[in-house]
């Protein structure tokens, strides 16, 4: 099975397969360096906002009776 895949990747018909494989690898590398840190920053902002909302609104008005 592995030999068949290697032959397909080396042949001219396998050029599309190799290009697809390289495209996926490049997309993963871009995601690791660009998208994932952005998601981390966004999630930190959301959690900070939820903490402020809880402290200022819910805790003060409901539990402390202000």
PDB file of N, H, CA, C and O in Angstrom:
ATOM      1  N   UNK A   1       0.822  -1.198   0.000  1.00  0.00           N
ATOM      2  CA  UNK A   1       0.000   0.000   0.000  1.00  0.00           C
ATOM      3  C   UNK A   1       0.864   1.259   0.000  1.00  0.00           C
ATOM      4  O   UNK A   1       0.617   2.197  -0.758  1.00  0.00           O
ATOM      5  N   UNK A   2       1.886   1.264   0.866  1.00  0.00           N
ATOM      6  H   UNK A   2       2.086   0.502   1.482  1.00  0.00           H
ATOM      7  CA  UNK A   2       2.771   2.424   0.940  1.00  0.00           C
ATOM      8  C   UNK A   2       3.552   2.605  -0.353  1.00  0.00           C
ATOM      9  O   UNK A   2       3.757   3.732  -0.805  1.00  0.00           O
ATOM     10  N   UNK A   3       3.989   1.496  -0.952  1.00  0.00           N
ATOM     11  H   UNK A   3       3.822   0.581  -0.585  1.00  0.00           H
ATOM     12  CA  UNK A   3       4.722   1.580  -2.228  1.00  0.00           C
ATOM     13  C   UNK A   3       3.845   2.171  -3.319  1.00  0.00           C
ATOM     14  O   UNK A   3       4.319   2.939  -4.156  1.00  0.00           O
ATOM     15  N   UNK A   4       2.582   1.820  -3.309  1.00  0.00           N
ATOM     16  H   UNK A   4       2.196   1.197  -2.628  1.00  0.00           H
ATOM     17  CA  UNK A   4       1.652   2.352  -4.321  1.00  0.00           C
ATOM     18  C   UNK A   4       1.483   3.859  -4.168  1.00  0.00           C
ATOM     19  O   UNK A   4       1.429   4.591  -5.157  1.00  0.00           O
ATOM     20  N   UNK A   5       1.401   4.316  -2.919  1.00  0.00           N
ATOM     21  H   UNK A   5       1.446   3.721  -2.116  1.00  0.00           H
ATOM     22  CA  UNK A   5       1.262   5.754  -2.662  1.00  0.00           C
ATOM     23  C   UNK A   5       2.522   6.486  -3.111  1.00  0.00           C
ATOM     24  O   UNK A   5       2.437   7.551  -3.722  1.00  0.00           O
ATOM     25  N   UNK A   6       3.688   5.919  -2.810  1.00  0.00           N
ATOM     26  H   UNK A   6       3.756   5.054  -2.313  1.00  0.00           H
ATOM     27  CA  UNK A   6       4.948   6.550  -3.206  1.00  0.00           C
ATOM     28  C   UNK A   6       5.061   6.623  -4.723  1.00  0.00           C
ATOM     29  O   UNK A   6       5.469   7.649  -5.267  1.00  0.00           O
ATOM     30  N   UNK A   7       4.700   5.533  -5.412  1.00  0.00           N
ATOM     31  H   UNK A   7       4.368   4.700  -4.970  1.00  0.00           H
ATOM     32  CA  UNK A   7       4.739   5.548  -6.881  1.00  0.00           C
ATOM     33  C   UNK A   7       3.783   6.583  -7.450  1.00  0.00           C
ATOM     34  O   UNK A   7       4.112   7.270  -8.417  1.00  0.00           O
ATOM     35  N   UNK A   8       2.604   6.698  -6.855  1.00  0.00           N
ATOM     36  H   UNK A   8       2.337   6.140  -6.069  1.00  0.00           H
ATOM     37  CA  UNK A   8       1.628   7.673  -7.327  1.00  0.00           C
ATOM     38  C   UNK A   8       2.137   9.095  -7.127  1.00  0.00           C
ATOM     39  O   UNK A   8       1.939   9.951  -7.990  1.00  0.00           O
ATOM     40  N   UNK A   9       2.789   9.354  -5.997  1.00  0.00           N
ATOM     41  H   UNK A   9       2.950   8.659  -5.296  1.00  0.00           H
ATOM     42  CA  UNK A   9       3.307  10.691  -5.748  1.00  0.00           C
ATOM     43  C   UNK A   9       4.468  11.032  -6.672  1.00  0.00           C
ATOM     44  O   UNK A   9       4.660  12.199  -7.015  1.00  0.00           O
ATOM     45  N   UNK A  10       5.249  10.028  -7.083  1.00  0.00           N
ATOM     46  H   UNK A  10       5.093   9.081  -6.804  1.00  0.00           H
ATOM     47  CA  UNK A  10       6.379  10.270  -7.964  1.00  0.00           C
ATOM     48  C   UNK A  10       5.968  10.392  -9.424  1.00  0.00           C
ATOM     49  O   UNK A  10       6.675  11.036 -10.199  1.00  0.00           O
ATOM     50  N   UNK A  11       4.871   9.808  -9.817  1.00  0.00           N
ATOM     51  H   UNK A  11       4.297   9.285  -9.188  1.00  0.00           H
ATOM     52  CA  UNK A  11       4.452   9.844 -11.213  1.00  0.00           C
ATOM     53  C   UNK A  11       3.840  11.202 -11.555  1.00  0.00           C
ATOM     54  O   UNK A  11       3.585  12.023 -10.674  1.00  0.00           O
ATOM     55  N   UNK A  12       3.615  11.419 -12.832  1.00  0.00           N
ATOM     56  H   UNK A  12       3.823  10.752 -13.548  1.00  0.00           H
ATOM     57  CA  UNK A  12       3.012  12.688 -13.262  1.00  0.00           C
ATOM     58  C   UNK A  12       1.564  12.791 -12.803  1.00  0.00           C
ATOM     59  O   UNK A  12       1.070  13.884 -12.527  1.00  0.00           O
ATOM     60  N   UNK A  13       0.896  11.665 -12.723  1.00  0.00           N
ATOM     61  H   UNK A  13       1.297  10.777 -12.947  1.00  0.00           H
ATOM     62  CA  UNK A  13      -0.474  11.700 -12.219  1.00  0.00           C
ATOM     63  C   UNK A  13      -0.491  12.105 -10.751  1.00  0.00           C
ATOM     64  O   UNK A  13      -1.475  12.669 -10.272  1.00  0.00           O
ATOM     65  N   UNK A  14       0.588  11.822 -10.041  1.00  0.00           N
ATOM     66  H   UNK A  14       1.387  11.364 -10.430  1.00  0.00           H
ATOM     67  CA  UNK A  14       0.665  12.137  -8.624  1.00  0.00           C
ATOM     68  C   UNK A  14       1.047  13.565  -8.326  1.00  0.00           C
ATOM     69  O   UNK A  14       1.123  13.955  -7.161  1.00  0.00           O
ATOM     70  N   UNK A  15       1.294  14.367  -9.373  1.00  0.00           N
ATOM     71  H   UNK A  15       1.233  14.050 -10.320  1.00  0.00           H
ATOM     72  CA  UNK A  15       1.635  15.768  -9.146  1.00  0.00           C
ATOM     73  C   UNK A  15       0.524  16.501  -8.413  1.00  0.00           C
ATOM     74  O   UNK A  15       0.786  17.354  -7.564  1.00  0.00           O
ATOM     75  N   UNK A  16      -0.701  16.171  -8.740  1.00  0.00           N
ATOM     76  H   UNK A  16      -0.914  15.479  -9.429  1.00  0.00           H
ATOM     77  CA  UNK A  16      -1.832  16.806  -8.055  1.00  0.00           C
ATOM     78  C   UNK A  16      -1.847  16.391  -6.586  1.00  0.00           C
ATOM     79  O   UNK A  16      -2.130  17.208  -5.710  1.00  0.00           O
ATOM     80  N   UNK A  17      -1.544  15.134  -6.322  1.00  0.00           N
ATOM     81  H   UNK A  17      -1.314  14.471  -7.034  1.00  0.00           H
ATOM     82  CA  UNK A  17      -1.512  14.661  -4.933  1.00  0.00           C
ATOM     83  C   UNK A  17      -0.409  15.333  -4.138  1.00  0.00           C
ATOM     84  O   UNK A  17      -0.617  15.708  -2.984  1.00  0.00           O
ATOM     85  N   UNK A  18       0.751  15.488  -4.734  1.00  0.00           N
ATOM     86  H   UNK A  18       0.920  15.183  -5.671  1.00  0.00           H
ATOM     87  CA  UNK A  18       1.863  16.143  -4.050  1.00  0.00           C
ATOM     88  C   UNK A  18       1.544  17.617  -3.828  1.00  0.00           C
ATOM     89  O   UNK A  18       1.846  18.155  -2.763  1.00  0.00           O
ATOM     90  N   UNK A  19       0.947  18.270  -4.800  1.00  0.00           N
ATOM     91  H   UNK A  19       0.701  17.832  -5.665  1.00  0.00           H
ATOM     92  CA  UNK A  19       0.568  19.674  -4.635  1.00  0.00           C
ATOM     93  C   UNK A  19      -0.467  19.825  -3.527  1.00  0.00           C
ATOM     94  O   UNK A  19      -0.410  20.766  -2.736  1.00  0.00           O
ATOM     95  N   UNK A  20      -1.401  18.902  -3.479  1.00  0.00           N
ATOM     96  H   UNK A  20      -1.447  18.137  -4.122  1.00  0.00           H
ATOM     97  CA  UNK A  20      -2.409  18.952  -2.417  1.00  0.00           C
ATOM     98  C   UNK A  20      -1.771  18.759  -1.055  1.00  0.00           C
ATOM     99  O   UNK A  20      -2.127  19.446  -0.097  1.00  0.00           O
ATOM    100  N   UNK A  21      -0.841  17.839  -0.960  1.00  0.00           N
ATOM    101  H   UNK A  21      -0.552  17.281  -1.738  1.00  0.00           H
ATOM    102  CA  UNK A  21      -0.147  17.576   0.293  1.00  0.00           C
ATOM    103  C   UNK A  21       0.650  18.808   0.738  1.00  0.00           C
ATOM    104  O   UNK A  21       0.629  19.168   1.916  1.00  0.00           O
ATOM    105  N   UNK A  22       1.340  19.445  -0.185  1.00  0.00           N
ATOM    106  H   UNK A  22       1.358  19.154  -1.141  1.00  0.00           H
ATOM    107  CA  UNK A  22       2.085  20.662   0.146  1.00  0.00           C
ATOM    108  C   UNK A  22       1.150  21.799   0.552  1.00  0.00           C
ATOM    109  O   UNK A  22       1.458  22.572   1.459  1.00  0.00           O
ATOM    110  N   UNK A  23       0.016  21.893  -0.123  1.00  0.00           N
ATOM    111  H   UNK A  23      -0.234  21.265  -0.860  1.00  0.00           H
ATOM    112  CA  UNK A  23      -0.962  22.920   0.228  1.00  0.00           C
ATOM    113  C   UNK A  23      -1.499  22.745   1.634  1.00  0.00           C
ATOM    114  O   UNK A  23      -1.654  23.720   2.369  1.00  0.00           O
ATOM    115  N   UNK A  24      -1.779  21.519   2.009  1.00  0.00           N
ATOM    116  H   UNK A  24      -1.653  20.727   1.411  1.00  0.00           H
ATOM    117  CA  UNK A  24      -2.267  21.249   3.360  1.00  0.00           C
ATOM    118  C   UNK A  24      -1.187  21.573   4.381  1.00  0.00           C
ATOM    119  O   UNK A  24      -1.477  22.159   5.425  1.00  0.00           O
ATOM    120  N   UNK A  25       0.055  21.199   4.091  1.00  0.00           N
ATOM    121  H   UNK A  25       0.291  20.724   3.243  1.00  0.00           H
ATOM    122  CA  UNK A  25       1.156  21.485   5.012  1.00  0.00           C
ATOM    123  C   UNK A  25       1.333  22.993   5.203  1.00  0.00           C
ATOM    124  O   UNK A  25       1.534  23.457   6.325  1.00  0.00           O
ATOM    125  N   UNK A  26       1.258  23.754   4.114  1.00  0.00           N
ATOM    126  H   UNK A  26       1.094  23.376   3.202  1.00  0.00           H
ATOM    127  CA  UNK A  26       1.396  25.210   4.202  1.00  0.00           C
ATOM    128  C   UNK A  26       0.243  25.814   5.000  1.00  0.00           C
ATOM    129  O   UNK A  26       0.457  26.729   5.795  1.00  0.00           O
ATOM    130  N   UNK A  27      -0.966  25.318   4.801  1.00  0.00           N
ATOM    131  H   UNK A  27      -1.141  24.575   4.155  1.00  0.00           H
ATOM    132  CA  UNK A  27      -2.122  25.824   5.540  1.00  0.00           C
ATOM    133  C   UNK A  27      -1.980  25.564   7.035  1.00  0.00           C
ATOM    134  O   UNK A  27      -2.342  26.413   7.850  1.00  0.00           O
ATOM    135  N   UNK A  28      -1.461  24.407   7.397  1.00  0.00           N
ATOM    136  H   UNK A  28      -1.168  23.717   6.735  1.00  0.00           H
ATOM    137  CA  UNK A  28      -1.267  24.099   8.815  1.00  0.00           C
ATOM    138  C   UNK A  28      -0.204  25.015   9.417  1.00  0.00           C
ATOM    139  O   UNK A  28      -0.367  25.501  10.536  1.00  0.00           O
ATOM    140  N   UNK A  29       0.875  25.250   8.686  1.00  0.00           N
ATOM    141  H   UNK A  29       1.007  24.855   7.777  1.00  0.00           H
ATOM    142  CA  UNK A  29       1.937  26.130   9.187  1.00  0.00           C
ATOM    143  C   UNK A  29       1.406  27.549   9.383  1.00  0.00           C
ATOM    144  O   UNK A  29       1.709  28.186  10.391  1.00  0.00           O
ATOM    145  N   UNK A  30       0.628  28.044   8.443  1.00  0.00           N
ATOM    146  H   UNK A  30       0.381  27.526   7.624  1.00  0.00           H
ATOM    147  CA  UNK A  30       0.051  29.388   8.568  1.00  0.00           C
ATOM    148  C   UNK A  30      -0.889  29.448   9.758  1.00  0.00           C
ATOM    149  O   UNK A  30      -0.890  30.429  10.501  1.00  0.00           O
ATOM    150  N   UNK A  31      -1.682  28.416   9.945  1.00  0.00           N
ATOM    151  H   UNK A  31      -1.681  27.619   9.342  1.00  0.00           H
ATOM    152  CA  UNK A  31      -2.612  28.392  11.077  1.00  0.00           C
ATOM    153  C   UNK A  31      -1.866  28.431  12.400  1.00  0.00           C
ATOM    154  O   UNK A  31      -2.289  29.112  13.335  1.00  0.00           O
ATOM    155  N   UNK A  32      -0.772  27.714  12.481  1.00  0.00           N
ATOM    156  H   UNK A  32      -0.428  27.161  11.722  1.00  0.00           H
ATOM    157  CA  UNK A  32      -0.009  27.663  13.734  1.00  0.00           C
ATOM    158  C   UNK A  32       0.566  29.032  14.078  1.00  0.00           C
ATOM    159  O   UNK A  32       0.543  29.431  15.242  1.00  0.00           O
ATOM    160  N   UNK A  33       1.078  29.753  13.094  1.00  0.00           N
ATOM    161  H   UNK A  33       1.097  29.429  12.148  1.00  0.00           H
ATOM    162  CA  UNK A  33       1.760  31.010  13.371  1.00  0.00           C
ATOM    163  C   UNK A  33       0.857  32.238  13.335  1.00  0.00           C
ATOM    164  O   UNK A  33       1.207  33.264  13.919  1.00  0.00           O
ATOM    165  N   UNK A  34      -0.293  32.168  12.669  1.00  0.00           N
ATOM    166  H   UNK A  34      -0.578  31.335  12.194  1.00  0.00           H
ATOM    167  CA  UNK A  34      -1.125  33.360  12.497  1.00  0.00           C
ATOM    168  C   UNK A  34      -2.465  33.229  13.209  1.00  0.00           C
ATOM    169  O   UNK A  34      -2.805  34.071  14.040  1.00  0.00           O
ATOM    170  N   UNK A  35      -3.212  32.211  12.903  1.00  0.00           N
ATOM    171  H   UNK A  35      -2.936  31.527  12.228  1.00  0.00           H
ATOM    172  CA  UNK A  35      -4.596  32.101  13.371  1.00  0.00           C
ATOM    173  C   UNK A  35      -4.677  31.737  14.843  1.00  0.00           C
ATOM    174  O   UNK A  35      -5.444  32.349  15.587  1.00  0.00           O
ATOM    175  N   UNK A  36      -3.907  30.758  15.274  1.00  0.00           N
ATOM    176  H   UNK A  36      -3.285  30.261  14.670  1.00  0.00           H
ATOM    177  CA  UNK A  36      -4.027  30.268  16.647  1.00  0.00           C
ATOM    178  C   UNK A  36      -3.671  31.340  17.685  1.00  0.00           C
ATOM    179  O   UNK A  36      -4.396  31.465  18.673  1.00  0.00           O
ATOM    180  N   UNK A  37      -2.595  32.118  17.515  1.00  0.00           N
ATOM    181  H   UNK A  37      -2.006  32.016  16.713  1.00  0.00           H
ATOM    182  CA  UNK A  37      -2.350  33.191  18.494  1.00  0.00           C
ATOM    183  C   UNK A  37      -3.476  34.226  18.526  1.00  0.00           C
ATOM    184  O   UNK A  37      -3.782  34.771  19.586  1.00  0.00           O
ATOM    185  N   UNK A  38      -4.090  34.499  17.383  1.00  0.00           N
ATOM    186  H   UNK A  38      -3.842  34.056  16.522  1.00  0.00           H
ATOM    187  CA  UNK A  38      -5.218  35.427  17.355  1.00  0.00           C
ATOM    188  C   UNK A  38      -6.407  34.899  18.122  1.00  0.00           C
ATOM    189  O   UNK A  38      -7.094  35.656  18.808  1.00  0.00           O
ATOM    190  N   UNK A  39      -6.656  33.616  18.013  1.00  0.00           N
ATOM    191  H   UNK A  39      -6.098  33.001  17.455  1.00  0.00           H
ATOM    192  CA  UNK A  39      -7.758  32.999  18.756  1.00  0.00           C
ATOM    193  C   UNK A  39      -7.477  33.050  20.250  1.00  0.00           C
ATOM    194  O   UNK A  39      -8.390  33.254  21.050  1.00  0.00           O
ATOM    195  N   UNK A  40      -6.230  32.867  20.623  1.00  0.00           N
ATOM    196  H   UNK A  40      -5.488  32.701  19.973  1.00  0.00           H
ATOM    197  CA  UNK A  40      -5.863  32.919  22.042  1.00  0.00           C
ATOM    198  C   UNK A  40      -6.122  34.312  22.601  1.00  0.00           C
ATOM    199  O   UNK A  40      -6.673  34.455  23.693  1.00  0.00           O
ATOM    200  N   UNK A  41      -5.727  35.334  21.855  1.00  0.00           N
ATOM    201  H   UNK A  41      -5.280  35.218  20.968  1.00  0.00           H
ATOM    202  CA  UNK A  41      -5.971  36.704  22.307  1.00  0.00           C
ATOM    203  C   UNK A  41      -7.454  37.013  22.427  1.00  0.00           C
ATOM    204  O   UNK A  41      -7.885  37.659  23.382  1.00  0.00           O
ATOM    205  N   UNK A  42      -8.226  36.554  21.464  1.00  0.00           N
ATOM    206  H   UNK A  42      -7.876  36.029  20.688  1.00  0.00           H
ATOM    207  CA  UNK A  42      -9.672  36.759  21.510  1.00  0.00           C
ATOM    208  C   UNK A  42     -10.290  36.067  22.713  1.00  0.00           C
ATOM    209  O   UNK A  42     -11.127  36.653  23.399  1.00  0.00           O
ATOM    210  N   UNK A  43      -9.894  34.840  22.977  1.00  0.00           N
ATOM    211  H   UNK A  43      -9.214  34.364  22.420  1.00  0.00           H
ATOM    212  CA  UNK A  43     -10.461  34.115  24.110  1.00  0.00           C
ATOM    213  C   UNK A  43     -10.089  34.772  25.434  1.00  0.00           C
ATOM    214  O   UNK A  43     -10.899  34.794  26.361  1.00  0.00           O
ATOM    215  N   UNK A  44      -8.871  35.307  25.534  1.00  0.00           N
ATOM    216  H   UNK A  44      -8.213  35.289  24.781  1.00  0.00           H
ATOM    217  CA  UNK A  44      -8.490  36.018  26.760  1.00  0.00           C
ATOM    218  C   UNK A  44      -9.363  37.253  26.968  1.00  0.00           C
ATOM    219  O   UNK A  44      -9.771  37.542  28.093  1.00  0.00           O
ATOM    220  N   UNK A  45      -9.648  37.979  25.896  1.00  0.00           N
ATOM    221  H   UNK A  45      -9.316  37.745  24.982  1.00  0.00           H
ATOM    222  CA  UNK A  45     -10.511  39.160  26.003  1.00  0.00           C
ATOM    223  C   UNK A  45     -11.926  38.775  26.420  1.00  0.00           C
ATOM    224  O   UNK A  45     -12.543  39.460  27.236  1.00  0.00           O
ATOM    225  N   UNK A  46     -12.440  37.685  25.864  1.00  0.00           N
ATOM    226  H   UNK A  46     -11.939  37.129  25.201  1.00  0.00           H
ATOM    227  CA  UNK A  46     -13.798  37.241  26.209  1.00  0.00           C
ATOM    228  C   UNK A  46     -13.862  36.843  27.676  1.00  0.00           C
ATOM    229  O   UNK A  46     -14.810  37.210  28.371  1.00  0.00           O
ATOM    230  N   UNK A  47     -12.875  36.102  28.157  1.00  0.00           N
ATOM    231  H   UNK A  47     -12.105  35.804  27.592  1.00  0.00           H
ATOM    232  CA  UNK A  47     -12.883  35.665  29.550  1.00  0.00           C
ATOM    233  C   UNK A  47     -12.726  36.855  30.491  1.00  0.00           C
ATOM    234  O   UNK A  47     -13.391  36.911  31.525  1.00  0.00           O
ATOM    235  N   UNK A  48     -11.861  37.806  30.150  1.00  0.00           N
ATOM    236  H   UNK A  48     -11.322  37.761  29.309  1.00  0.00           H
ATOM    237  CA  UNK A  48     -11.727  39.016  30.970  1.00  0.00           C
ATOM    238  C   UNK A  48     -13.040  39.790  31.024  1.00  0.00           C
ATOM    239  O   UNK A  48     -13.436  40.270  32.086  1.00  0.00           O
ATOM    240  N   UNK A  49     -13.710  39.911  29.888  1.00  0.00           N
ATOM    241  H   UNK A  49     -13.388  39.520  29.026  1.00  0.00           H
ATOM    242  CA  UNK A  49     -14.999  40.591  29.855  1.00  0.00           C
ATOM    243  C   UNK A  49     -16.053  39.882  30.680  1.00  0.00           C
ATOM    244  O   UNK A  49     -16.854  40.525  31.359  1.00  0.00           O
ATOM    245  N   UNK A  50     -16.056  38.551  30.624  1.00  0.00           N
ATOM    246  H   UNK A  50     -15.405  38.028  30.073  1.00  0.00           H
ATOM    247  CA  UNK A  50     -17.021  37.784  31.432  1.00  0.00           C
ATOM    248  C   UNK A  50     -16.736  37.958  32.927  1.00  0.00           C
ATOM    249  O   UNK A  50     -17.668  38.060  33.725  1.00  0.00           O
ATOM    250  N   UNK A  51     -15.460  37.991  33.310  1.00  0.00           N
ATOM    251  H   UNK A  51     -14.703  37.907  32.662  1.00  0.00           H
ATOM    252  CA  UNK A  51     -15.108  38.203  34.717  1.00  0.00           C
ATOM    253  C   UNK A  51     -15.552  39.580  35.198  1.00  0.00           C
ATOM    254  O   UNK A  51     -16.096  39.710  36.294  1.00  0.00           O
ATOM    255  N   UNK A  52     -15.321  40.609  34.379  1.00  0.00           N
ATOM    256  H   UNK A  52     -14.878  40.503  33.489  1.00  0.00           H
ATOM    257  CA  UNK A  52     -15.754  41.963  34.741  1.00  0.00           C
ATOM    258  C   UNK A  52     -17.273  42.035  34.843  1.00  0.00           C
ATOM    259  O   UNK A  52     -17.805  42.644  35.771  1.00  0.00           O
ATOM    260  N   UNK A  53     -17.968  41.419  33.899  1.00  0.00           N
ATOM    261  H   UNK A  53     -17.536  40.925  33.145  1.00  0.00           H
ATOM    262  CA  UNK A  53     -19.431  41.410  33.919  1.00  0.00           C
ATOM    263  C   UNK A  53     -19.926  40.723  35.181  1.00  0.00           C
ATOM    264  O   UNK A  53     -20.847  41.213  35.836  1.00  0.00           O
ATOM    265  N   UNK A  54     -19.325  39.598  35.526  1.00  0.00           N
ATOM    266  H   UNK A  54     -18.577  39.201  34.994  1.00  0.00           H
ATOM    267  CA  UNK A  54     -19.758  38.866  36.717  1.00  0.00           C
ATOM    268  C   UNK A  54     -19.522  39.710  37.973  1.00  0.00           C
ATOM    269  O   UNK A  54     -20.403  39.828  38.823  1.00  0.00           O
ATOM    270  N   UNK A  55     -18.326  40.297  38.081  1.00  0.00           N
ATOM    271  H   UNK A  55     -17.609  40.201  37.389  1.00  0.00           H
ATOM    272  CA  UNK A  55     -17.993  41.078  39.277  1.00  0.00           C
ATOM    273  C   UNK A  55     -18.842  42.335  39.385  1.00  0.00           C
ATOM    274  O   UNK A  55     -19.320  42.664  40.471  1.00  0.00           O
ATOM    275  N   UNK A  56     -19.037  43.047  38.269  1.00  0.00           N
ATOM    276  H   UNK A  56     -18.649  42.780  37.388  1.00  0.00           H
ATOM    277  CA  UNK A  56     -19.731  44.335  38.308  1.00  0.00           C
ATOM    278  C   UNK A  56     -21.248  44.204  38.311  1.00  0.00           C
ATOM    279  O   UNK A  56     -21.931  45.012  38.941  1.00  0.00           O
ATOM    280  N   UNK A  57     -21.781  43.221  37.634  1.00  0.00           N
ATOM    281  H   UNK A  57     -21.227  42.564  37.122  1.00  0.00           H
ATOM    282  CA  UNK A  57     -23.232  43.133  37.472  1.00  0.00           C
ATOM    283  C   UNK A  57     -23.851  42.057  38.356  1.00  0.00           C
ATOM    284  O   UNK A  57     -24.668  42.359  39.226  1.00  0.00           O
ATOM    285  N   UNK A  58     -23.482  40.856  38.146  1.00  0.00           N
ATOM    286  H   UNK A  58     -22.819  40.610  37.439  1.00  0.00           H
ATOM    287  CA  UNK A  58     -24.145  39.746  38.822  1.00  0.00           C
ATOM    288  C   UNK A  58     -23.816  39.725  40.306  1.00  0.00           C
ATOM    289  O   UNK A  58     -24.717  39.689  41.144  1.00  0.00           O
ATOM    290  N   UNK A  59     -22.535  39.746  40.632  1.00  0.00           N
ATOM    291  H   UNK A  59     -21.803  39.776  39.951  1.00  0.00           H
ATOM    292  CA  UNK A  59     -22.139  39.648  42.038  1.00  0.00           C
ATOM    293  C   UNK A  59     -22.639  40.847  42.843  1.00  0.00           C
ATOM    294  O   UNK A  59     -23.185  40.673  43.932  1.00  0.00           O
ATOM    295  N   UNK A  60     -22.459  42.060  42.320  1.00  0.00           N
ATOM    296  H   UNK A  60     -22.016  42.202  41.435  1.00  0.00           H
ATOM    297  CA  UNK A  60     -22.876  43.258  43.042  1.00  0.00           C
ATOM    298  C   UNK A  60     -24.383  43.364  43.194  1.00  0.00           C
ATOM    299  O   UNK A  60     -24.869  43.677  44.281  1.00  0.00           O
ATOM    300  N   UNK A  61     -25.122  43.113  42.144  1.00  0.00           N
ATOM    301  H   UNK A  61     -24.727  42.859  41.261  1.00  0.00           H
ATOM    302  CA  UNK A  61     -26.568  43.337  42.178  1.00  0.00           C
ATOM    303  C   UNK A  61     -27.341  42.177  42.782  1.00  0.00           C
ATOM    304  O   UNK A  61     -28.319  42.403  43.494  1.00  0.00           O
ATOM    305  N   UNK A  62     -26.940  40.961  42.523  1.00  0.00           N
ATOM    306  H   UNK A  62     -26.145  40.777  41.945  1.00  0.00           H
ATOM    307  CA  UNK A  62     -27.730  39.825  42.967  1.00  0.00           C
ATOM    308  C   UNK A  62     -27.264  39.306  44.326  1.00  0.00           C
ATOM    309  O   UNK A  62     -28.071  39.141  45.241  1.00  0.00           O
ATOM    310  N   UNK A  63     -25.974  39.053  44.456  1.00  0.00           N
ATOM    311  H   UNK A  63     -25.319  39.187  43.713  1.00  0.00           H
ATOM    312  CA  UNK A  63     -25.482  38.414  45.664  1.00  0.00           C
ATOM    313  C   UNK A  63     -25.186  39.384  46.791  1.00  0.00           C
ATOM    314  O   UNK A  63     -25.331  39.023  47.959  1.00  0.00           O
ATOM    315  N   UNK A  64     -24.776  40.604  46.478  1.00  0.00           N
ATOM    316  H   UNK A  64     -24.658  40.897  45.529  1.00  0.00           H
ATOM    317  CA  UNK A  64     -24.461  41.578  47.517  1.00  0.00           C
ATOM    318  C   UNK A  64     -25.609  42.529  47.779  1.00  0.00           C
ATOM    319  O   UNK A  64     -25.597  43.238  48.785  1.00  0.00           O
ATOM    320  N   UNK A  65     -26.598  42.566  46.906  1.00  0.00           N
ATOM    321  H   UNK A  65     -26.608  41.990  46.088  1.00  0.00           H
ATOM    322  CA  UNK A  65     -27.805  43.357  47.113  1.00  0.00           C
ATOM    323  C   UNK A  65     -27.645  44.849  46.881  1.00  0.00           C
ATOM    324  O   UNK A  65     -28.394  45.629  47.469  1.00  0.00           O
ATOM    325  N   UNK A  66     -26.705  45.281  46.052  1.00  0.00           N
ATOM    326  H   UNK A  66     -26.097  44.647  45.574  1.00  0.00           H
ATOM    327  CA  UNK A  66     -26.550  46.714  45.777  1.00  0.00           C
ATOM    328  C   UNK A  66     -27.626  47.222  44.863  1.00  0.00           C
ATOM    329  O   UNK A  66     -27.645  48.407  44.530  1.00  0.00           O
TER     330      UNK A  66
END
